[in-house]
Amino acid sequence: MLKAGIEDFIHYLQVERGLSDNTLKSYQRDLKQYMAFIENHIHKKSWNDVERNDIIGFLYELKDNGKSAATISRAISSIRAYHQFLIRDQQVNQDASIHIETPKKEQKLPKVLSSKDVEKLLTFQEDSPLSIRNKAMLELLYASGLRVSELISLKVSDLHLTMGFLRCFGKGSRERIVPLGDVAKEAVEKYLREARGQLTRRRQDKNALFVNQHGRPLSRQGFWKILKGIARQSGIKKEITPHTLRHSFATHLLENGADLRSVQEMLGHADISTTQIYTHINKSRLKDIYQSYHPRA
């Protein structure tokens, strides 16, 4: 009886909803576990007899078995969709899954560099147009907290160096103004003065700020390759991604007393809750410092 209901549901998802094989397998796996719990632990033979507490019991078993919040959330989604199907198909009188709360997903803290590692990353020989460009890109990225997609989309006209800021367009084409420090400003000025003209001399399109050796706008993959090479040469052991300097920018600002709203504005976050992840990093760092230095930690 229980198995027949799940088979009907999977058939409905396949034929009427046209879901992919992987999605169907995911539903089958979740509901097979759910059915086994109802049959073997709750000892019920009809979906009409299943109650909200039975579902909660199943979710607690998943948690006791060490399943992650993401896995439990997916199981809840499968169970809800299934019970809604049973209601529509008039196989049950009430939806037992109603008001089941989805657990909060574990938030992974972004990896950041220490101030010393940032210094190591940004200190290298500037002996060619490409190395001068690389220095300008990394200084600008760390000074502004731009996303890499925003960095490579910058145009020369977006710079207002005499005023000490730049304009960029973030997610949803939202425009924002970002201040620049003197070090980043000087690195960009040097790039414009000594390197960019050499890189763009063979091309007519000269709008992009950062270009590759052929004078074309730099790609995200191109920047990622450059960053990995510089990190390797700097001897930094930590894994570095294109977002690492953005995370480091926000964390170091907050560590040195910047307020959360200002950091949110500079990062271009629509919701301050996104920015609050960096306060968790600060707390974890404080804990590490306490454990390392307090005599009775």
Summary of the structure (lengths in Angstrom):
residues: 297
radius of gyration: 26.9
end to end distance: 58.1
largest distance: 78.4
contacts: 830
relative contact order: 0.09
helix: 61%
strand: 5%
